[in-house]
Amino acid sequence: MKEDRVYLIHIRDCLKRIQSYTTGGKTAFEEQTIIQDAVLRNLEVMCESIKKLPPKWKASEPEILWDKIAGFRNRLAHEYLGIDLEVVWDVVENYLPPLERAIEAIAERFWDSPSN
C-alpha cells in the first residue's frame, strides 16, 4: 500500500539524518545537546514508523528485533528524563547499520510489489 511506502521513506530519512548528525563521533554526541536532541527525535520518529510497517514486511527480516524497536520508541517518548545516552549511542553504532540493511532489503522486496 502507498502509505506503507511512506513509512519506509520516513525510516530511510531518519537513518540518513542520524548518520549525518553523528559523524563527529561519540564525544561530539555526548557533549552537544543539540546533536542529542536531533538524534533522539529522529530515533523516535523512525521507531514510530517502524511500528506501522506491515507485519509481512517485518517478517521478511527476522534478524531484526522489531518488538524491541517499538519498546525503545516508548522509552524515548515517555522516559525522556531518564534516557541513557550510552544506550542511545550503542543503538546508533551497533543496531542502526543492520536495521538500515534490513530496511533497504524490504524496500527492494516490496516497494513495487502489487500485492502490498
PyRosetta script that sets phi, psi and omega in degrees:
from pyrosetta import init, pose_from_sequence

init()
pose = pose_from_sequence("MKEDRVYLIHIRDCLKRIQSYTTGGKTAFEEQTIIQDAVLRNLEVMCESIKKLPPKWKASEPEILWDKIAGFRNRLAHEYLGIDLEVVWDVVENYLPPLERAIEAIAERFWDSPSN")
pose.set_psi(1, 150.8)
pose.set_omega(1, -176.2)
pose.set_phi(2, -60.1)
pose.set_psi(2, -42.7)
pose.set_omega(2, -178.1)
pose.set_phi(3, -65.5)
pose.set_psi(3, -28.9)
pose.set_omega(3, 176.4)
pose.set_phi(4, -65.0)
pose.set_psi(4, -36.6)
pose.set_omega(4, 177.9)
pose.set_phi(5, -66.2)
pose.set_psi(5, -32.5)
pose.set_omega(5, 177.3)
pose.set_phi(6, -60.8)
pose.set_psi(6, -39.1)
pose.set_omega(6, 178.1)
pose.set_phi(7, -63.6)
pose.set_psi(7, -39.2)
pose.set_omega(7, 176.6)
pose.set_phi(8, -61.1)
pose.set_psi(8, -41.4)
pose.set_omega(8, 178.6)
pose.set_phi(9, -62.6)
pose.set_psi(9, -44.8)
pose.set_omega(9, 178.3)
pose.set_phi(10, -59.4)
pose.set_psi(10, -45.0)
pose.set_omega(10, -178.5)
pose.set_phi(11, -62.8)
pose.set_psi(11, -47.3)
pose.set_omega(11, 178.7)
pose.set_phi(12, -59.9)
pose.set_psi(12, -44.8)
pose.set_omega(12, 179.8)
pose.set_phi(13, -60.9)
pose.set_psi(13, -44.9)
pose.set_omega(13, -180.0)
pose.set_phi(14, -63.4)
pose.set_psi(14, -42.9)
pose.set_omega(14, 178.3)
pose.set_phi(15, -60.0)
pose.set_psi(15, -43.2)
pose.set_omega(15, 179.4)
pose.set_phi(16, -65.0)
pose.set_psi(16, -41.9)
pose.set_omega(16, 179.1)
pose.set_phi(17, -63.5)
pose.set_psi(17, -46.0)
pose.set_omega(17, -179.9)
pose.set_phi(18, -59.7)
pose.set_psi(18, -42.6)
pose.set_omega(18, 177.4)
pose.set_phi(19, -59.5)
pose.set_psi(19, -44.2)
pose.set_omega(19, -178.2)
pose.set_phi(20, -68.6)
pose.set_psi(20, -35.4)
pose.set_omega(20, -179.6)
pose.set_phi(21, -71.4)
pose.set_psi(21, -23.3)
pose.set_omega(21, -173.6)
pose.set_phi(22, -106.8)
pose.set_psi(22, 14.4)
pose.set_omega(22, 179.8)
pose.set_phi(23, -64.3)
pose.set_psi(23, -22.2)
pose.set_omega(23, 178.8)
pose.set_phi(24, -78.2)
pose.set_psi(24, -2.5)
pose.set_omega(24, 176.8)
pose.set_phi(25, 86.2)
pose.set_psi(25, -176.8)
pose.set_omega(25, -175.0)
pose.set_phi(26, -64.1)
pose.set_psi(26, -40.4)
pose.set_omega(26, -178.0)
pose.set_phi(27, -61.2)
pose.set_psi(27, -47.2)
pose.set_omega(27, 178.5)
pose.set_phi(28, -61.6)
pose.set_psi(28, -41.3)
pose.set_omega(28, 178.3)
pose.set_phi(29, -60.5)
pose.set_psi(29, -44.8)
pose.set_omega(29, -178.0)
pose.set_phi(30, -68.9)
pose.set_psi(30, -31.7)
pose.set_omega(30, -173.3)
pose.set_phi(31, -91.7)
pose.set_psi(31, -20.5)
pose.set_omega(31, -173.3)
pose.set_phi(32, -115.0)
pose.set_psi(32, 108.1)
pose.set_omega(32, -178.0)
pose.set_phi(33, -63.4)
pose.set_psi(33, -27.0)
pose.set_omega(33, 178.6)
pose.set_phi(34, -65.5)
pose.set_psi(34, -36.8)
pose.set_omega(34, 176.3)
pose.set_phi(35, -68.8)
pose.set_psi(35, -43.9)
pose.set_omega(35, 177.9)
pose.set_phi(36, -57.0)
pose.set_psi(36, -48.3)
pose.set_omega(36, -178.9)
pose.set_phi(37, -60.8)
pose.set_psi(37, -43.0)
pose.set_omega(37, -179.4)
pose.set_phi(38, -65.2)
pose.set_psi(38, -43.8)
pose.set_omega(38, 179.9)
pose.set_phi(39, -65.7)
pose.set_psi(39, -46.6)
pose.set_omega(39, -178.8)
pose.set_phi(40, -60.9)
pose.set_psi(40, -43.2)
pose.set_omega(40, -179.9)
pose.set_phi(41, -64.1)
pose.set_psi(41, -43.7)
pose.set_omega(41, -180.0)
pose.set_phi(42, -68.9)
pose.set_psi(42, -34.3)
pose.set_omega(42, 173.8)
pose.set_phi(43, -62.3)
pose.set_psi(43, -43.0)
pose.set_omega(43, -179.5)
pose.set_phi(44, -62.4)
pose.set_psi(44, -47.9)
pose.set_omega(44, 179.4)
pose.set_phi(45, -63.3)
pose.set_psi(45, -44.0)
pose.set_omega(45, -179.7)
pose.set_phi(46, -61.3)
pose.set_psi(46, -46.7)
pose.set_omega(46, -179.4)
pose.set_phi(47, -63.6)
pose.set_psi(47, -38.1)
pose.set_omega(47, 177.7)
pose.set_phi(48, -64.4)
pose.set_psi(48, -41.5)
pose.set_omega(48, 177.6)
pose.set_phi(49, -65.9)
pose.set_psi(49, -38.1)
pose.set_omega(49, 178.2)
pose.set_phi(50, -62.3)
pose.set_psi(50, -40.0)
pose.set_omega(50, 178.7)
pose.set_phi(51, -58.4)
pose.set_psi(51, -27.6)
pose.set_omega(51, -174.9)
pose.set_phi(52, -94.1)
pose.set_psi(52, -1.9)
pose.set_omega(52, 176.5)
pose.set_phi(53, -66.0)
pose.set_psi(53, 147.4)
pose.set_omega(53, 178.6)
pose.set_phi(54, -60.5)
pose.set_psi(54, 139.8)
pose.set_omega(54, 178.8)
pose.set_phi(55, -53.6)
pose.set_psi(55, -36.2)
pose.set_omega(55, 179.3)
pose.set_phi(56, -60.3)
pose.set_psi(56, -40.7)
pose.set_omega(56, -179.8)
pose.set_phi(57, -65.8)
pose.set_psi(57, -46.3)
pose.set_omega(57, -179.4)
pose.set_phi(58, -65.6)
pose.set_psi(58, -37.5)
pose.set_omega(58, 179.8)
pose.set_phi(59, -63.0)
pose.set_psi(59, -24.1)
pose.set_omega(59, 179.9)
pose.set_phi(60, -73.6)
pose.set_psi(60, -11.0)
pose.set_omega(60, 178.5)
pose.set_phi(61, -129.9)
pose.set_psi(61, 71.1)
pose.set_omega(61, -171.7)
pose.set_phi(62, -69.6)
pose.set_psi(62, -14.8)
pose.set_omega(62, -179.8)
pose.set_phi(63, -74.4)
pose.set_psi(63, -14.6)
pose.set_omega(63, 177.7)
pose.set_phi(64, -85.9)
pose.set_psi(64, 133.9)
pose.set_omega(64, -179.1)
pose.set_phi(65, -87.2)
pose.set_psi(65, 77.5)
pose.set_omega(65, -173.6)
pose.set_phi(66, -58.9)
pose.set_psi(66, -40.3)
pose.set_omega(66, 180.0)
pose.set_phi(67, -65.3)
pose.set_psi(67, -35.4)
pose.set_omega(67, 178.2)
pose.set_phi(68, -68.0)
pose.set_psi(68, -33.1)
pose.set_omega(68, 177.0)
pose.set_phi(69, -63.4)
pose.set_psi(69, -43.7)
pose.set_omega(69, 177.9)
pose.set_phi(70, -61.8)
pose.set_psi(70, -42.2)
pose.set_omega(70, 178.2)
pose.set_phi(71, -64.2)
pose.set_psi(71, -37.6)
pose.set_omega(71, 178.7)
pose.set_phi(72, -65.2)
pose.set_psi(72, -38.6)
pose.set_omega(72, 177.3)
pose.set_phi(73, -60.6)
pose.set_psi(73, -42.7)
pose.set_omega(73, 179.4)
pose.set_phi(74, -63.6)
pose.set_psi(74, -39.4)
pose.set_omega(74, 176.9)
pose.set_phi(75, -63.3)
pose.set_psi(75, -43.5)
pose.set_omega(75, 179.9)
pose.set_phi(76, -62.5)
pose.set_psi(76, -41.2)
pose.set_omega(76, -175.1)
pose.set_phi(77, -76.7)
pose.set_psi(77, -32.0)
pose.set_omega(77, -170.6)
pose.set_phi(78, -114.0)
pose.set_psi(78, -14.4)
pose.set_omega(78, -179.4)
pose.set_phi(79, -119.8)
pose.set_psi(79, 39.3)
pose.set_omega(79, -172.7)
pose.set_phi(80, -59.6)
pose.set_psi(80, -26.2)
pose.set_omega(80, 178.1)
pose.set_phi(81, -79.2)
pose.set_psi(81, -17.3)
pose.set_omega(81, -178.1)
pose.set_phi(82, -111.4)
pose.set_psi(82, 21.6)
pose.set_omega(82, -178.8)
pose.set_phi(83, -71.2)
pose.set_psi(83, 128.0)
pose.set_omega(83, 178.0)
pose.set_phi(84, -91.7)
pose.set_psi(84, 112.1)
pose.set_omega(84, -176.9)
pose.set_phi(85, -64.8)
pose.set_psi(85, -26.6)
pose.set_omega(85, 175.0)
pose.set_phi(86, -63.2)
pose.set_psi(86, -41.9)
pose.set_omega(86, 178.7)
pose.set_phi(87, -65.5)
pose.set_psi(87, -44.0)
pose.set_omega(87, 179.9)
pose.set_phi(88, -61.0)
pose.set_psi(88, -45.1)
pose.set_omega(88, 179.7)
pose.set_phi(89, -63.4)
pose.set_psi(89, -39.8)
pose.set_omega(89, 177.3)
pose.set_phi(90, -59.4)
pose.set_psi(90, -41.5)
pose.set_omega(90, 177.5)
pose.set_phi(91, -61.9)
pose.set_psi(91, -48.1)
pose.set_omega(91, -179.1)
pose.set_phi(92, -59.4)
pose.set_psi(92, -45.4)
pose.set_omega(92, -173.5)
pose.set_phi(93, -78.5)
pose.set_psi(93, -37.7)
pose.set_omega(93, -170.1)
pose.set_phi(94, -110.5)
pose.set_psi(94, -24.3)
pose.set_omega(94, -175.0)
pose.set_phi(95, -106.8)
pose.set_psi(95, -27.0)
pose.set_omega(95, -179.4)
pose.set_phi(96, -71.8)
pose.set_psi(96, -37.8)
pose.set_omega(96, 178.2)
pose.set_phi(97, -58.8)
pose.set_psi(97, -47.8)
pose.set_omega(97, 176.6)
pose.set_phi(98, -66.9)
pose.set_psi(98, -31.9)
pose.set_omega(98, 176.6)
pose.set_phi(99, -64.0)
pose.set_psi(99, -43.0)
pose.set_omega(99, 179.0)
pose.set_phi(100, -60.6)
pose.set_psi(100, -42.9)
pose.set_omega(100, 177.8)
pose.set_phi(101, -61.7)
pose.set_psi(101, -41.0)
pose.set_omega(101, 179.5)
pose.set_phi(102, -65.4)
pose.set_psi(102, -41.9)
pose.set_omega(102, 179.3)
pose.set_phi(103, -64.0)
pose.set_psi(103, -40.4)
pose.set_omega(103, 177.6)
pose.set_phi(104, -65.0)
pose.set_psi(104, -39.4)
pose.set_omega(104, 177.9)
pose.set_phi(105, -65.1)
pose.set_psi(105, -40.9)
pose.set_omega(105, 177.5)
pose.set_phi(106, -62.6)
pose.set_psi(106, -44.0)
pose.set_omega(106, 179.4)
pose.set_phi(107, -60.6)
pose.set_psi(107, -43.7)
pose.set_omega(107, 178.9)
pose.set_phi(108, -64.2)
pose.set_psi(108, -39.2)
pose.set_omega(108, -174.8)
pose.set_phi(109, -74.6)
pose.set_psi(109, -39.8)
pose.set_omega(109, -168.3)
pose.set_phi(110, -116.5)
pose.set_psi(110, -11.4)
pose.set_omega(110, -171.5)
pose.set_phi(111, -54.4)
pose.set_psi(111, -49.0)
pose.set_omega(111, -176.2)
pose.set_phi(112, -103.2)
pose.set_psi(112, 9.5)
pose.set_omega(112, -177.1)
pose.set_phi(113, -72.3)
pose.set_psi(113, 124.9)
pose.set_omega(113, -178.8)
pose.set_phi(114, -72.1)
pose.set_psi(114, -12.9)
pose.set_omega(114, -176.8)
pose.set_phi(115, -86.6)
pose.set_psi(115, 6.6)
pose.set_omega(115, -178.3)
pose.set_phi(116, -97.5)
pose.dump_pdb("model.pdb")
